[in-house]
Amino acid sequence: MNAEPQVSRVITCTTRSPRANERQGVDYHFLDKKAFEEGIQNADFLEYAEVYGNHYGTRKKDIFNQLEEGQDILLNIDVQGAENIRNHAKHDPKLHKSLVTVFLSPPSFGELESRLRNRDTDQQEVILKRLAHAKREIEHWGFFDFLIISGSVKEDLRRLQGIVQSERLKAHRQQLPAAIQNALEN
């Protein structure tokens, strides 16, 4: 987001406890289970799921407010959330027009395991669950518009910027300059 000021991230909600370096309203909206369930009952979430015993979700208002402001928005969600948003987009023209999905895959399961261990935030049992879950999620890569095989953070950013730039240049996202429009009308 530092490299692309027109892109903002939608902060998702979770019932899990914050990690040592995470801040409320910056990394996640940390909610207790009761508040999350109330959000589900009130249809506040565009997508939500239970993952590793915790709830995660993206509030509708957070997405649509930013789209109304003309922001390109970034959602960091799992394949289940992406599927739910794709399903919503089928019935919402604004969301449908805006939606671009990117699947970020590790180059190998060995590399994924190494990255999880180097984070040093999870116990062995959690790492094994995450690896098993990742195998199931990677099977869904073909449902996304783009695939990035993760290299370095710098490489991944460059590839994502390329996708953003090409999407911004698509004709259905553009308008001709007023001078050209006027000349065509005369």
Solvent accessible surface area in square Angstrom, and as a share of the most:
residue,aa,sasa,rsa
1,M,107,0.48
2,N,157,0.81
3,A,50,0.39
4,E,24,0.11
5,P,115,0.72
6,Q,111,0.49
7,V,19,0.11
8,S,29,0.19
9,R,64,0.23
10,V,1,0.00
11,I,40,0.20
12,T,11,0.06
13,C,0,0.00
14,T,0,0.00
15,T,31,0.18
16,R,23,0.09
17,S,86,0.56
18,P,73,0.46
19,R,65,0.24
20,A,118,0.92
21,N,127,0.65
22,E,31,0.14
23,R,150,0.55
24,Q,115,0.51
25,G,28,0.27
26,V,63,0.36
27,D,42,0.22
28,Y,48,0.18
29,H,39,0.18
30,F,27,0.11
31,L,47,0.23
32,D,94,0.49
33,K,120,0.51
34,K,144,0.61
35,A,39,0.30
36,F,0,0.00
37,E,73,0.33
38,E,84,0.38
39,G,6,0.06
40,I,44,0.22
41,Q,153,0.68
42,N,102,0.52
43,A,62,0.48
44,D,59,0.30
45,F,14,0.06
46,L,8,0.04
47,E,10,0.05
48,Y,92,0.35
49,A,8,0.06
50,E,108,0.48
51,V,20,0.12
52,Y,76,0.29
53,G,59,0.57
54,N,41,0.21
55,H,27,0.12
56,Y,43,0.16
57,G,1,0.01
58,T,0,0.00
59,R,49,0.18
60,K,68,0.29
61,K,119,0.50
62,D,25,0.13
63,I,1,0.00
64,F,51,0.21
65,N,83,0.43
66,Q,36,0.16
67,L,22,0.11
68,E,125,0.56
69,E,129,0.58
70,G,63,0.61
71,Q,57,0.25
72,D,53,0.28
73,I,41,0.21
74,L,64,0.32
75,L,39,0.20
76,N,125,0.64
77,I,52,0.27
78,D,39,0.20
79,V,19,0.11
80,Q,82,0.37
81,G,0,0.00
82,A,6,0.04
83,E,85,0.38
84,N,47,0.24
85,I,2,0.01
86,R,54,0.20
87,N,66,0.34
88,H,75,0.34
89,A,4,0.03
90,K,144,0.61
91,H,158,0.70
92,D,43,0.22
93,P,111,0.70
94,K,86,0.36
95,L,9,0.04
96,H,123,0.55
97,K,106,0.45
98,S,41,0.27
99,L,47,0.23
100,V,43,0.25
101,T,13,0.08
102,V,45,0.26
103,F,15,0.06
104,L,105,0.52
105,S,10,0.06
106,P,23,0.14
107,P,73,0.46
108,S,57,0.37
109,F,80,0.34
110,G,51,0.49
111,E,63,0.28
112,L,30,0.15
113,E,57,0.25
114,S,47,0.31
115,R,83,0.30
116,L,14,0.07
117,R,93,0.34
118,N,118,0.61
119,R,105,0.38
120,D,126,0.65
121,T,70,0.41
122,D,30,0.16
123,Q,140,0.62
124,Q,92,0.41
125,E,113,0.51
126,V,48,0.28
127,I,7,0.03
128,L,94,0.47
129,K,107,0.45
130,R,48,0.18
131,L,20,0.10
132,A,46,0.36
133,H,42,0.19
134,A,16,0.13
135,K,108,0.46
136,R,136,0.50
137,E,35,0.15
138,I,38,0.19
139,E,135,0.61
140,H,69,0.31
141,W,128,0.45
142,G,55,0.53
143,F,133,0.55
144,F,29,0.12
145,D,89,0.46
146,F,64,0.27
147,L,73,0.36
148,I,9,0.04
149,I,84,0.43
150,S,6,0.04
151,G,29,0.28
152,S,55,0.35
153,V,132,0.76
154,K,166,0.70
155,E,71,0.32
156,D,23,0.12
157,L,71,0.35
158,R,144,0.53
159,R,87,0.32
160,L,50,0.25
161,Q,47,0.21
162,G,40,0.39
163,I,18,0.09
164,V,31,0.18
165,Q,77,0.34
166,S,54,0.35
167,E,15,0.07
168,R,47,0.17
169,L,131,0.65
170,K,91,0.39
171,A,91,0.70
172,H,96,0.43
173,R,75,0.27
174,Q,88,0.39
175,Q,167,0.74
176,L,96,0.48
177,P,85,0.53
178,A,73,0.57
179,A,77,0.59
180,I,83,0.42
181,Q,73,0.32
182,N,82,0.42
183,A,67,0.52
184,L,123,0.61
185,E,130,0.58
186,N,158,0.81
